[in-house]
Amino acid sequence: MVRQNLVAERLVIEHYRDLIRHFGDKDPTTRRMLEHILEEEEGHATHMHDLLVAHEGEGTLPAHTS
């Protein structure tokens, strides 16, 4: 279940990154709000990754980079 949550977090993170790119300078207030949410989601993903590492001894999913 932790692995599934980590995958879901990474998908959500990518979605927020896409939204941030979309809004860019057109709506800086919305962009800042999304950046704050993205920061929280990245923290959730880190936590899920750390739980997975603690349970399995190593990270089993490659880090997703954009």
mmCIF file of the N, C-alpha and C atoms, coordinates in Angstrom:
data_MODEL
# 
_entry.id   MODEL 
# 
loop_
_atom_site.group_PDB 
_atom_site.id 
_atom_site.type_symbol 
_atom_site.label_atom_id 
_atom_site.label_alt_id 
_atom_site.label_comp_id 
_atom_site.label_asym_id 
_atom_site.label_entity_id 
_atom_site.label_seq_id 
_atom_site.pdbx_PDB_ins_code 
_atom_site.Cartn_x 
_atom_site.Cartn_y 
_atom_site.Cartn_z 
_atom_site.occupancy 
_atom_site.B_iso_or_equiv 
_atom_site.pdbx_formal_charge 
_atom_site.auth_seq_id 
_atom_site.auth_comp_id 
_atom_site.auth_asym_id 
_atom_site.auth_atom_id 
_atom_site.pdbx_PDB_model_num 
ATOM 1   N N  . MET A 1 1  ? 0.817  -1.180 0.000   1.00 0.00 ? 1  MET A N  1 
ATOM 2   C CA . MET A 1 1  ? 0.000  0.000  0.000   1.00 0.00 ? 1  MET A CA 1 
ATOM 3   C C  . MET A 1 1  ? 0.873  1.260  0.000   1.00 0.00 ? 1  MET A C  1 
ATOM 4   N N  . VAL A 1 2  ? 1.989  1.218  0.707   1.00 0.00 ? 2  VAL A N  1 
ATOM 5   C CA . VAL A 1 2  ? 2.894  2.374  0.729   1.00 0.00 ? 2  VAL A CA 1 
ATOM 6   C C  . VAL A 1 2  ? 3.420  2.643  -0.679  1.00 0.00 ? 2  VAL A C  1 
ATOM 7   N N  . ARG A 1 3  ? 3.767  1.578  -1.381  1.00 0.00 ? 3  ARG A N  1 
ATOM 8   C CA . ARG A 1 3  ? 4.270  1.730  -2.748  1.00 0.00 ? 3  ARG A CA 1 
ATOM 9   C C  . ARG A 1 3  ? 3.200  2.379  -3.642  1.00 0.00 ? 3  ARG A C  1 
ATOM 10  N N  . GLN A 1 4  ? 1.960  1.942  -3.513  1.00 0.00 ? 4  GLN A N  1 
ATOM 11  C CA . GLN A 1 4  ? 0.874  2.524  -4.308  1.00 0.00 ? 4  GLN A CA 1 
ATOM 12  C C  . GLN A 1 4  ? 0.674  4.001  -3.963  1.00 0.00 ? 4  GLN A C  1 
ATOM 13  N N  . ASN A 1 5  ? 0.780  4.341  -2.682  1.00 0.00 ? 5  ASN A N  1 
ATOM 14  C CA . ASN A 1 5  ? 0.659  5.740  -2.276  1.00 0.00 ? 5  ASN A CA 1 
ATOM 15  C C  . ASN A 1 5  ? 1.792  6.575  -2.850  1.00 0.00 ? 5  ASN A C  1 
ATOM 16  N N  . LEU A 1 6  ? 2.996  6.024  -2.876  1.00 0.00 ? 6  LEU A N  1 
ATOM 17  C CA . LEU A 1 6  ? 4.129  6.749  -3.431  1.00 0.00 ? 6  LEU A CA 1 
ATOM 18  C C  . LEU A 1 6  ? 3.921  6.994  -4.928  1.00 0.00 ? 6  LEU A C  1 
ATOM 19  N N  . VAL A 1 7  ? 3.460  5.998  -5.638  1.00 0.00 ? 7  VAL A N  1 
ATOM 20  C CA . VAL A 1 7  ? 3.184  6.166  -7.067  1.00 0.00 ? 7  VAL A CA 1 
ATOM 21  C C  . VAL A 1 7  ? 2.121  7.248  -7.256  1.00 0.00 ? 7  VAL A C  1 
ATOM 22  N N  . ALA A 1 8  ? 1.069  7.194  -6.455  1.00 0.00 ? 8  ALA A N  1 
ATOM 23  C CA . ALA A 1 8  ? 0.004  8.200  -6.556  1.00 0.00 ? 8  ALA A CA 1 
ATOM 24  C C  . ALA A 1 8  ? 0.538  9.597  -6.255  1.00 0.00 ? 8  ALA A C  1 
ATOM 25  N N  . GLU A 1 9  ? 1.366  9.733  -5.229  1.00 0.00 ? 9  GLU A N  1 
ATOM 26  C CA . GLU A 1 9  ? 1.950  11.034 -4.897  1.00 0.00 ? 9  GLU A CA 1 
ATOM 27  C C  . GLU A 1 9  ? 2.769  11.566 -6.065  1.00 0.00 ? 9  GLU A C  1 
ATOM 28  N N  . ARG A 1 10 ? 3.533  10.704 -6.688  1.00 0.00 ? 10 ARG A N  1 
ATOM 29  C CA . ARG A 1 10 ? 4.371  11.149 -7.814  1.00 0.00 ? 10 ARG A CA 1 
ATOM 30  C C  . ARG A 1 10 ? 3.521  11.583 -9.002  1.00 0.00 ? 10 ARG A C  1 
ATOM 31  N N  . LEU A 1 11 ? 2.406  10.916 -9.219  1.00 0.00 ? 11 LEU A N  1 
ATOM 32  C CA . LEU A 1 11 ? 1.505  11.328 -10.290 1.00 0.00 ? 11 LEU A CA 1 
ATOM 33  C C  . LEU A 1 11 ? 0.884  12.687 -9.982  1.00 0.00 ? 11 LEU A C  1 
ATOM 34  N N  . VAL A 1 12 ? 0.481  12.877 -8.737  1.00 0.00 ? 12 VAL A N  1 
ATOM 35  C CA . VAL A 1 12 ? -0.097 14.159 -8.316  1.00 0.00 ? 12 VAL A CA 1 
ATOM 36  C C  . VAL A 1 12 ? 0.934  15.272 -8.450  1.00 0.00 ? 12 VAL A C  1 
ATOM 37  N N  . ILE A 1 13 ? 2.166  14.995 -8.065  1.00 0.00 ? 13 ILE A N  1 
ATOM 38  C CA . ILE A 1 13 ? 3.245  15.985 -8.171  1.00 0.00 ? 13 ILE A CA 1 
ATOM 39  C C  . ILE A 1 13 ? 3.411  16.418 -9.625  1.00 0.00 ? 13 ILE A C  1 
ATOM 40  N N  . GLU A 1 14 ? 3.417  15.473 -10.521 1.00 0.00 ? 14 GLU A N  1 
ATOM 41  C CA . GLU A 1 14 ? 3.576  15.808 -11.937 1.00 0.00 ? 14 GLU A CA 1 
ATOM 42  C C  . GLU A 1 14 ? 2.392  16.650 -12.425 1.00 0.00 ? 14 GLU A C  1 
ATOM 43  N N  . HIS A 1 15 ? 1.211  16.326 -11.951 1.00 0.00 ? 15 HIS A N  1 
ATOM 44  C CA . HIS A 1 15 ? 0.030  17.098 -12.333 1.00 0.00 ? 15 HIS A CA 1 
ATOM 45  C C  . HIS A 1 15 ? 0.146  18.545 -11.839 1.00 0.00 ? 15 HIS A C  1 
ATOM 46  N N  . TYR A 1 16 ? 0.557  18.729 -10.595 1.00 0.00 ? 16 TYR A N  1 
ATOM 47  C CA . TYR A 1 16 ? 0.721  20.087 -10.081 1.00 0.00 ? 16 TYR A CA 1 
ATOM 48  C C  . TYR A 1 16 ? 1.808  20.839 -10.849 1.00 0.00 ? 16 TYR A C  1 
ATOM 49  N N  . ARG A 1 17 ? 2.872  20.165 -11.219 1.00 0.00 ? 17 ARG A N  1 
ATOM 50  C CA . ARG A 1 17 ? 3.914  20.830 -12.019 1.00 0.00 ? 17 ARG A CA 1 
ATOM 51  C C  . ARG A 1 17 ? 3.361  21.296 -13.360 1.00 0.00 ? 17 ARG A C  1 
ATOM 52  N N  . ASP A 1 18 ? 2.529  20.451 -13.968 1.00 0.00 ? 18 ASP A N  1 
ATOM 53  C CA . ASP A 1 18 ? 1.897  20.841 -15.235 1.00 0.00 ? 18 ASP A CA 1 
ATOM 54  C C  . ASP A 1 18 ? 0.992  22.058 -15.044 1.00 0.00 ? 18 ASP A C  1 
ATOM 55  N N  . LEU A 1 19 ? 0.214  22.052 -13.974 1.00 0.00 ? 19 LEU A N  1 
ATOM 56  C CA . LEU A 1 19 ? -0.668 23.193 -13.697 1.00 0.00 ? 19 LEU A CA 1 
ATOM 57  C C  . LEU A 1 19 ? 0.128  24.465 -13.467 1.00 0.00 ? 19 LEU A C  1 
ATOM 58  N N  . ILE A 1 20 ? 1.223  24.370 -12.732 1.00 0.00 ? 20 ILE A N  1 
ATOM 59  C CA . ILE A 1 20 ? 2.072  25.535 -12.469 1.00 0.00 ? 20 ILE A CA 1 
ATOM 60  C C  . ILE A 1 20 ? 2.619  26.085 -13.773 1.00 0.00 ? 20 ILE A C  1 
ATOM 61  N N  . ARG A 1 21 ? 3.072  25.205 -14.654 1.00 0.00 ? 21 ARG A N  1 
ATOM 62  C CA . ARG A 1 21 ? 3.557  25.653 -15.964 1.00 0.00 ? 21 ARG A CA 1 
ATOM 63  C C  . ARG A 1 21 ? 2.431  26.314 -16.753 1.00 0.00 ? 21 ARG A C  1 
ATOM 64  N N  . HIS A 1 22 ? 1.246  25.747 -16.669 1.00 0.00 ? 22 HIS A N  1 
ATOM 65  C CA . HIS A 1 22 ? 0.105  26.294 -17.405 1.00 0.00 ? 22 HIS A CA 1 
ATOM 66  C C  . HIS A 1 22 ? -0.222 27.717 -16.941 1.00 0.00 ? 22 HIS A C  1 
ATOM 67  N N  . PHE A 1 23 ? -0.297 27.929 -15.639 1.00 0.00 ? 23 PHE A N  1 
ATOM 68  C CA . PHE A 1 23 ? -0.668 29.235 -15.118 1.00 0.00 ? 23 PHE A CA 1 
ATOM 69  C C  . PHE A 1 23 ? 0.467  30.237 -15.231 1.00 0.00 ? 23 PHE A C  1 
ATOM 70  N N  . GLY A 1 24 ? 1.694  29.790 -15.043 1.00 0.00 ? 24 GLY A N  1 
ATOM 71  C CA . GLY A 1 24 ? 2.860  30.642 -15.209 1.00 0.00 ? 24 GLY A CA 1 
ATOM 72  C C  . GLY A 1 24 ? 2.631  32.048 -14.712 1.00 0.00 ? 24 GLY A C  1 
ATOM 73  N N  . ASP A 1 25 ? 2.853  33.025 -15.586 1.00 0.00 ? 25 ASP A N  1 
ATOM 74  C CA . ASP A 1 25 ? 2.685  34.434 -15.242 1.00 0.00 ? 25 ASP A CA 1 
ATOM 75  C C  . ASP A 1 25 ? 1.261  34.934 -15.490 1.00 0.00 ? 25 ASP A C  1 
ATOM 76  N N  . LYS A 1 26 ? 0.413  34.075 -16.082 1.00 0.00 ? 26 LYS A N  1 
ATOM 77  C CA . LYS A 1 26 ? -0.960 34.496 -16.384 1.00 0.00 ? 26 LYS A CA 1 
ATOM 78  C C  . LYS A 1 26 ? -1.782 34.706 -15.113 1.00 0.00 ? 26 LYS A C  1 
ATOM 79  N N  . ASP A 1 27 ? -1.501 33.898 -14.097 1.00 0.00 ? 27 ASP A N  1 
ATOM 80  C CA . ASP A 1 27 ? -2.245 33.979 -12.831 1.00 0.00 ? 27 ASP A CA 1 
ATOM 81  C C  . ASP A 1 27 ? -1.286 33.658 -11.697 1.00 0.00 ? 27 ASP A C  1 
ATOM 82  N N  . PRO A 1 28 ? -0.480 34.647 -11.286 1.00 0.00 ? 28 PRO A N  1 
ATOM 83  C CA . PRO A 1 28 ? 0.547  34.385 -10.271 1.00 0.00 ? 28 PRO A CA 1 
ATOM 84  C C  . PRO A 1 28 ? -0.020 33.965 -8.914  1.00 0.00 ? 28 PRO A C  1 
ATOM 85  N N  . THR A 1 29 ? -1.224 34.411 -8.580  1.00 0.00 ? 29 THR A N  1 
ATOM 86  C CA . THR A 1 29 ? -1.812 34.017 -7.298  1.00 0.00 ? 29 THR A CA 1 
ATOM 87  C C  . THR A 1 29 ? -2.114 32.525 -7.289  1.00 0.00 ? 29 THR A C  1 
ATOM 88  N N  . THR A 1 30 ? -2.727 32.046 -8.345  1.00 0.00 ? 30 THR A N  1 
ATOM 89  C CA . THR A 1 30 ? -3.018 30.610 -8.454  1.00 0.00 ? 30 THR A CA 1 
ATOM 90  C C  . THR A 1 30 ? -1.719 29.819 -8.521  1.00 0.00 ? 30 THR A C  1 
ATOM 91  N N  . ARG A 1 31 ? -0.742 30.324 -9.275  1.00 0.00 ? 31 ARG A N  1 
ATOM 92  C CA . ARG A 1 31 ? 0.546  29.635 -9.375  1.00 0.00 ? 31 ARG A CA 1 
ATOM 93  C C  . ARG A 1 31 ? 1.180  29.485 -7.997  1.00 0.00 ? 31 ARG A C  1 
ATOM 94  N N  . ARG A 1 32 ? 1.185  30.545 -7.198  1.00 0.00 ? 32 ARG A N  1 
ATOM 95  C CA . ARG A 1 32 ? 1.787  30.468 -5.848  1.00 0.00 ? 32 ARG A CA 1 
ATOM 96  C C  . ARG A 1 32 ? 1.045  29.467 -4.967  1.00 0.00 ? 32 ARG A C  1 
ATOM 97  N N  . MET A 1 33 ? -0.284 29.453 -5.077  1.00 0.00 ? 33 MET A N  1 
ATOM 98  C CA . MET A 1 33 ? -1.073 28.501 -4.304  1.00 0.00 ? 33 MET A CA 1 
ATOM 99  C C  . MET A 1 33 ? -0.709 27.069 -4.703  1.00 0.00 ? 33 MET A C  1 
ATOM 100 N N  . LEU A 1 34 ? -0.605 26.832 -6.009  1.00 0.00 ? 34 LEU A N  1 
ATOM 101 C CA . LEU A 1 34 ? -0.245 25.503 -6.490  1.00 0.00 ? 34 LEU A CA 1 
ATOM 102 C C  . LEU A 1 34 ? 1.174  25.127 -6.081  1.00 0.00 ? 34 LEU A C  1 
ATOM 103 N N  . GLU A 1 35 ? 2.080  26.090 -6.069  1.00 0.00 ? 35 GLU A N  1 
ATOM 104 C CA . GLU A 1 35 ? 3.452  25.818 -5.627  1.00 0.00 ? 35 GLU A CA 1 
ATOM 105 C C  . GLU A 1 35 ? 3.478  25.398 -4.166  1.00 0.00 ? 35 GLU A C  1 
ATOM 106 N N  . HIS A 1 36 ? 2.637  26.017 -3.357  1.00 0.00 ? 36 HIS A N  1 
ATOM 107 C CA . HIS A 1 36 ? 2.552  25.632 -1.943  1.00 0.00 ? 36 HIS A CA 1 
ATOM 108 C C  . HIS A 1 36 ? 2.021  24.201 -1.811  1.00 0.00 ? 36 HIS A C  1 
ATOM 109 N N  . ILE A 1 37 ? 0.971  23.892 -2.556  1.00 0.00 ? 37 ILE A N  1 
ATOM 110 C CA . ILE A 1 37 ? 0.420  22.538 -2.524  1.00 0.00 ? 37 ILE A CA 1 
ATOM 111 C C  . ILE A 1 37 ? 1.454  21.539 -3.028  1.00 0.00 ? 37 ILE A C  1 
ATOM 112 N N  . LEU A 1 38 ? 2.174  21.892 -4.089  1.00 0.00 ? 38 LEU A N  1 
ATOM 113 C CA . LEU A 1 38 ? 3.209  21.019 -4.629  1.00 0.00 ? 38 LEU A CA 1 
ATOM 114 C C  . LEU A 1 38 ? 4.263  20.716 -3.572  1.00 0.00 ? 38 LEU A C  1 
ATOM 115 N N  . GLU A 1 39 ? 4.661  21.735 -2.840  1.00 0.00 ? 39 GLU A N  1 
ATOM 116 C CA . GLU A 1 39 ? 5.658  21.538 -1.779  1.00 0.00 ? 39 GLU A CA 1 
ATOM 117 C C  . GLU A 1 39 ? 5.157  20.525 -0.747  1.00 0.00 ? 39 GLU A C  1 
ATOM 118 N N  . GLU A 1 40 ? 3.892  20.619 -0.373  1.00 0.00 ? 40 GLU A N  1 
ATOM 119 C CA . GLU A 1 40 ? 3.318  19.657 0.577   1.00 0.00 ? 40 GLU A CA 1 
ATOM 120 C C  . GLU A 1 40 ? 3.293  18.250 -0.012  1.00 0.00 ? 40 GLU A C  1 
ATOM 121 N N  . GLU A 1 41 ? 2.901  18.143 -1.276  1.00 0.00 ? 41 GLU A N  1 
ATOM 122 C CA . GLU A 1 41 ? 2.843  16.830 -1.927  1.00 0.00 ? 41 GLU A CA 1 
ATOM 123 C C  . GLU A 1 41 ? 4.241  16.207 -2.032  1.00 0.00 ? 41 GLU A C  1 
ATOM 124 N N  . GLU A 1 42 ? 5.234  17.018 -2.308  1.00 0.00 ? 42 GLU A N  1 
ATOM 125 C CA . GLU A 1 42 ? 6.607  16.508 -2.355  1.00 0.00 ? 42 GLU A CA 1 
ATOM 126 C C  . GLU A 1 42 ? 7.033  15.992 -0.988  1.00 0.00 ? 42 GLU A C  1 
ATOM 127 N N  . GLY A 1 43 ? 6.598  16.665 0.064   1.00 0.00 ? 43 GLY A N  1 
ATOM 128 C CA . GLY A 1 43 ? 6.870  16.176 1.416   1.00 0.00 ? 43 GLY A CA 1 
ATOM 129 C C  . GLY A 1 43 ? 6.192  14.840 1.677   1.00 0.00 ? 43 GLY A C  1 
ATOM 130 N N  . HIS A 1 44 ? 4.956  14.703 1.205   1.00 0.00 ? 44 HIS A N  1 
ATOM 131 C CA . HIS A 1 44 ? 4.250  13.422 1.349   1.00 0.00 ? 44 HIS A CA 1 
ATOM 132 C C  . HIS A 1 44 ? 4.993  12.311 0.610   1.00 0.00 ? 44 HIS A C  1 
ATOM 133 N N  . ALA A 1 45 ? 5.452  12.605 -0.596  1.00 0.00 ? 45 ALA A N  1 
ATOM 134 C CA . ALA A 1 45 ? 6.171  11.601 -1.387  1.00 0.00 ? 45 ALA A CA 1 
ATOM 135 C C  . ALA A 1 45 ? 7.469  11.202 -0.695  1.00 0.00 ? 45 ALA A C  1 
ATOM 136 N N  . THR A 1 46 ? 8.157  12.175 -0.132  1.00 0.00 ? 46 THR A N  1 
ATOM 137 C CA . THR A 1 46 ? 9.394  11.871 0.603   1.00 0.00 ? 46 THR A CA 1 
ATOM 138 C C  . THR A 1 46 ? 9.091  10.959 1.785   1.00 0.00 ? 46 THR A C  1 
ATOM 139 N N  . HIS A 1 47 ? 8.025  11.267 2.488   1.00 0.00 ? 47 HIS A N  1 
ATOM 140 C CA . HIS A 1 47 ? 7.635  10.449 3.642   1.00 0.00 ? 47 HIS A CA 1 
ATOM 141 C C  . HIS A 1 47 ? 7.299  9.019  3.193   1.00 0.00 ? 47 HIS A C  1 
ATOM 142 N N  . MET A 1 48 ? 6.531  8.879  2.121   1.00 0.00 ? 48 MET A N  1 
ATOM 143 C CA . MET A 1 48 ? 6.187  7.547  1.609   1.00 0.00 ? 48 MET A CA 1 
ATOM 144 C C  . MET A 1 48 ? 7.446  6.798  1.183   1.00 0.00 ? 48 MET A C  1 
ATOM 145 N N  . HIS A 1 49 ? 8.360  7.501  0.522   1.00 0.00 ? 49 HIS A N  1 
ATOM 146 C CA . HIS A 1 49 ? 9.612  6.880  0.095   1.00 0.00 ? 49 HIS A CA 1 
ATOM 147 C C  . HIS A 1 49 ? 10.410 6.406  1.308   1.00 0.00 ? 49 HIS A C  1 
ATOM 148 N N  . ASP A 1 50 ? 10.505 7.246  2.322   1.00 0.00 ? 50 ASP A N  1 
ATOM 149 C CA . ASP A 1 50 ? 11.239 6.873  3.535   1.00 0.00 ? 50 ASP A CA 1 
ATOM 150 C C  . ASP A 1 50 ? 10.623 5.656  4.216   1.00 0.00 ? 50 ASP A C  1 
ATOM 151 N N  . LEU A 1 51 ? 9.289  5.586  4.245   1.00 0.00 ? 51 LEU A N  1 
ATOM 152 C CA . LEU A 1 51 ? 8.619  4.411  4.811   1.00 0.00 ? 51 LEU A CA 1 
ATOM 153 C C  . LEU A 1 51 ? 8.949  3.161  4.010   1.00 0.00 ? 51 LEU A C  1 
ATOM 154 N N  . LEU A 1 52 ? 8.950  3.290  2.691   1.00 0.00 ? 52 LEU A N  1 
ATOM 155 C CA . LEU A 1 52 ? 9.260  2.160  1.829   1.00 0.00 ? 52 LEU A CA 1 
ATOM 156 C C  . LEU A 1 52 ? 10.692 1.692  2.050   1.00 0.00 ? 52 LEU A C  1 
ATOM 157 N N  . VAL A 1 53 ? 11.612 2.633  2.139   1.00 0.00 ? 53 VAL A N  1 
ATOM 158 C CA . VAL A 1 53 ? 13.015 2.294  2.376   1.00 0.00 ? 53 VAL A CA 1 
ATOM 159 C C  . VAL A 1 53 ? 13.164 1.610  3.730   1.00 0.00 ? 53 VAL A C  1 
ATOM 160 N N  . ALA A 1 54 ? 12.495 2.130  4.743   1.00 0.00 ? 54 ALA A N  1 
ATOM 161 C CA . ALA A 1 54 ? 12.585 1.538  6.086   1.00 0.00 ? 54 ALA A CA 1 
ATOM 162 C C  . ALA A 1 54 ? 12.036 0.112  6.083   1.00 0.00 ? 54 ALA A C  1 
ATOM 163 N N  . HIS A 1 55 ? 11.004 -0.117 5.291   1.00 0.00 ? 55 HIS A N  1 
ATOM 164 C CA . HIS A 1 55 ? 10.381 -1.432 5.266   1.00 0.00 ? 55 HIS A CA 1 
ATOM 165 C C  . HIS A 1 55 ? 11.145 -2.414 4.381   1.00 0.00 ? 55 HIS A C  1 
ATOM 166 N N  . GLU A 1 56 ? 11.609 -1.959 3.231   1.00 0.00 ? 56 GLU A N  1 
ATOM 167 C CA . GLU A 1 56 ? 12.234 -2.856 2.265   1.00 0.00 ? 56 GLU A CA 1 
ATOM 168 C C  . GLU A 1 56 ? 13.750 -2.734 2.219   1.00 0.00 ? 56 GLU A C  1 
ATOM 169 N N  . GLY A 1 57 ? 14.301 -1.741 2.879   1.00 0.00 ? 57 GLY A N  1 
ATOM 170 C CA . GLY A 1 57 ? 15.748 -1.605 2.937   1.00 0.00 ? 57 GLY A CA 1 
ATOM 171 C C  . GLY A 1 57 ? 16.353 -0.758 1.838   1.00 0.00 ? 57 GLY A C  1 
ATOM 172 N N  . GLU A 1 58 ? 15.577 -0.441 0.826   1.00 0.00 ? 58 GLU A N  1 
ATOM 173 C CA . GLU A 1 58 ? 16.080 0.414  -0.250  1.00 0.00 ? 58 GLU A CA 1 
ATOM 174 C C  . GLU A 1 58 ? 14.901 0.953  -1.028  1.00 0.00 ? 58 GLU A C  1 
ATOM 175 N N  . GLY A 1 59 ? 15.119 2.062  -1.690  1.00 0.00 ? 59 GLY A N  1 
ATOM 176 C CA . GLY A 1 59 ? 14.075 2.607  -2.541  1.00 0.00 ? 59 GLY A CA 1 
ATOM 177 C C  . GLY A 1 59 ? 13.912 1.726  -3.760  1.00 0.00 ? 59 GLY A C  1 
ATOM 178 N N  . THR A 1 60 ? 12.706 1.306  -4.041  1.00 0.00 ? 60 THR A N  1 
ATOM 179 C CA . THR A 1 60 ? 12.483 0.400  -5.159  1.00 0.00 ? 60 THR A CA 1 
ATOM 180 C C  . THR A 1 60 ? 11.901 1.095  -6.369  1.00 0.00 ? 60 THR A C  1 
ATOM 181 N N  . LEU A 1 61 ? 11.516 2.348  -6.231  1.00 0.00 ? 61 LEU A N  1 
ATOM 182 C CA . LEU A 1 61 ? 11.012 3.102  -7.361  1.00 0.00 ? 61 LEU A CA 1 
ATOM 183 C C  . LEU A 1 61 ? 12.024 4.164  -7.727  1.00 0.00 ? 61 LEU A C  1 
ATOM 184 N N  . PRO A 1 62 ? 12.333 4.306  -8.997  1.00 0.00 ? 62 PRO A N  1 
ATOM 185 C CA . PRO A 1 62 ? 13.282 5.355  -9.373  1.00 0.00 ? 62 PRO A CA 1 
ATOM 186 C C  . PRO A 1 62 ? 12.673 6.724  -9.112  1.00 0.00 ? 62 PRO A C  1 
ATOM 187 N N  . ALA A 1 63 ? 13.523 7.662  -8.739  1.00 0.00 ? 63 ALA A N  1 
ATOM 188 C CA . ALA A 1 63 ? 13.051 9.035  -8.529  1.00 0.00 ? 63 ALA A CA 1 
ATOM 189 C C  . ALA A 1 63 ? 12.597 9.578  -9.869  1.00 0.00 ? 63 ALA A C  1 
ATOM 190 N N  . HIS A 1 64 ? 11.480 10.281 -9.845  1.00 0.00 ? 64 HIS A N  1 
ATOM 191 C CA . HIS A 1 64 ? 10.939 10.864 -11.084 1.00 0.00 ? 64 HIS A CA 1 
ATOM 192 C C  . HIS A 1 64 ? 11.450 12.279 -11.199 1.00 0.00 ? 64 HIS A C  1 
ATOM 193 N N  . THR A 1 65 ? 12.053 12.597 -12.311 1.00 0.00 ? 65 THR A N  1 
ATOM 194 C CA . THR A 1 65 ? 12.549 13.957 -12.515 1.00 0.00 ? 65 THR A CA 1 
ATOM 195 C C  . THR A 1 65 ? 11.897 14.547 -13.745 1.00 0.00 ? 65 THR A C  1 
ATOM 196 N N  . SER A 1 66 ? 11.749 15.844 -13.718 1.00 0.00 ? 66 SER A N  1 
ATOM 197 C CA . SER A 1 66 ? 11.167 16.519 -14.879 1.00 0.00 ? 66 SER A CA 1 
ATOM 198 C C  . SER A 1 66 ? 12.208 17.362 -15.544 1.00 0.00 ? 66 SER A C  1 
# 
